[in-house]
Amino acid sequence: MTRAILITNLLIVAILVSGCATIVTGKYQNVSVTSEPPGAKVRTDNGLSITTPGSFRLLRNQHYTFIAEYPGAEPQQKKLKRVVQGWFWGNILLVSCTGCAVDLTSGSAYELVPDKVNFDFTNTAIAAGYHKRSYPETYPDIIDQVRLAGLNDSYMKKVK
């Protein structure tokens, strides 16, 4: 009788731990996104978008690229990678093929790294964006003055 109870208990434990990552973490992961200063528009390569601070609820079984834009600064990119998480390794240690299969098909075998993303659009980053632009793009009102000075100079040469 004790042998039957032991086998029953082992079967119950095996059923409970199968799909361990699916049960514990699920197939989605929340990734928080912040920026300095707040208010950057962030979009993922699969079309989701937020304004910082905020978070995305993403499937764990994919890689993602975040693209952040802030007025007056160059856009920035950050990549999230999926890596196999510890709960999945627990299934392998328990020799639970069912658990491994469940975790892999649901995507719960993975986690996204990093789980917190920050974009820096401080004054230095904004200044770097201005330096990458040409002078006329940065100061559009000066273009007419430069053009008039050039015309004036060529006219004076013809008159002399």
C-alpha positions in Angstrom: 0.0 0.0 0.0 2.8 2.5 0.7 4.3 1.6 -2.6 1.1 2.6 -4.4 1.0 5.9 -2.4 4.6 6.6 -3.4 3.9 6.0 -7.1 0.8 8.1 -7.0 2.6 11.0 -5.3 5.5 10.8 -7.9 3.0 10.8 -10.7 1.2 13.9 -9.2 4.6 15.7 -8.8 5.6 14.8 -12.4 2.3 16.2 -13.8 2.6 19.4 -11.7 6.2 20.1 -12.8 5.6 19.3 -16.5 5.4 22.6 -18.3 7.1 24.2 -15.4 8.1 27.5 -17.2 4.6 27.7 -18.8 3.0 27.5 -15.4 5.4 29.8 -13.5 6.2 32.5 -16.1 3.7 32.1 -19.0 4.3 32.8 -22.6 4.3 36.7 -22.3 6.9 38.9 -20.6 6.5 42.6 -19.6 9.5 44.7 -20.7 9.6 48.2 -19.2 10.9 51.1 -21.3 12.1 54.4 -20.0 13.9 57.4 -21.4 15.8 60.5 -20.3 13.9 62.8 -20.7 10.5 61.0 -20.6 8.2 61.3 -23.6 10.2 59.4 -26.3 8.1 57.5 -28.9 9.2 53.8 -28.9 8.1 51.2 -31.4 9.0 47.6 -31.9 9.8 45.9 -35.1 6.5 44.1 -35.0 4.5 47.4 -34.9 3.7 48.0 -31.2 4.4 51.5 -29.9 4.3 53.4 -26.6 5.4 56.8 -25.2 7.9 56.5 -22.3 7.7 55.6 -19.6 5.7 52.5 -20.4 6.0 48.8 -21.0 5.4 46.2 -23.7 3.8 42.8 -23.2 5.8 40.6 -25.6 5.9 37.0 -26.6 8.9 35.3 -25.1 9.9 33.2 -28.1 11.0 36.1 -30.4 13.8 38.6 -30.8 12.8 42.3 -30.8 14.3 45.6 -31.9 13.1 48.8 -30.2 13.4 52.1 -32.1 13.1 55.2 -30.0 12.6 58.8 -31.3 12.8 62.0 -29.5 12.3 65.5 -31.1 15.7 67.0 -31.9 17.7 63.8 -31.5 18.9 61.0 -33.7 16.7 57.8 -33.3 18.2 55.1 -31.1 17.9 51.3 -31.3 18.1 48.6 -28.7 17.8 44.8 -29.3 16.2 42.3 -27.0 17.2 38.7 -27.3 15.5 35.5 -26.2 17.5 33.2 -24.0 16.5 29.8 -22.5 15.4 30.4 -18.9 16.0 28.4 -15.7 12.6 27.0 -15.4 13.0 25.1 -18.7 16.3 23.6 -17.4 14.3 22.3 -14.4 12.2 20.1 -16.8 15.4 18.7 -18.3 16.7 17.8 -14.8 13.5 16.1 -13.9 13.6 14.2 -17.3 10.2 15.6 -18.2 9.9 15.5 -21.9 6.3 16.5 -21.7 7.3 19.6 -19.8 10.0 20.5 -22.3 7.6 20.1 -25.2 5.0 22.2 -23.5 7.5 25.0 -22.6 9.0 25.0 -26.2 5.6 25.1 -28.0 4.2 27.8 -25.8 7.4 29.9 -25.9 7.7 29.9 -22.1 11.1 28.2 -22.3 12.6 31.6 -23.1 13.0 35.0 -21.4 13.7 38.3 -23.0 17.0 40.0 -22.1 17.2 42.8 -21.0 13.8 43.1 -19.3 14.3 46.9 -18.7 15.3 49.2 -21.5 16.4 52.9 -21.1 17.0 55.4 -23.9 19.2 58.4 -23.2 18.2 61.6 -25.0 19.9 64.1 -22.7 21.4 67.3 -24.0 24.5 65.5 -25.2 22.5 63.1 -27.3 20.5 65.9 -28.7 23.6 67.9 -29.4 25.1 65.0 -31.2 22.0 64.8 -33.4 22.4 68.5 -34.4 26.0 68.0 -35.3 25.2 65.2 -37.7 22.9 67.5 -39.7 24.3 70.0 -42.2 24.5 73.7 -41.3 21.5 74.8 -43.5 19.3 72.1 -42.0 20.1 73.2 -38.5 19.7 77.0 -39.3 17.2 77.2 -42.3 16.7 81.0 -41.9 20.4 81.6 -42.7 20.1 80.0 -46.2 18.6 83.2 -47.8 21.2 85.4 -46.3 24.0 83.2 -47.6 22.4 83.1 -51.1 21.9 86.9 -51.2 25.5 87.5 -50.1 26.7 85.2 -52.9 24.6 87.0 -55.5 25.7 90.4 -54.2 29.3 89.4 -54.4 29.0 88.1 -58.0 27.1 91.2 -59.0 29.8 93.5 -57.5 32.5 91.6 -59.5 30.6 92.1 -62.8 30.1 95.9 -62.1 33.8 96.5 -61.5 
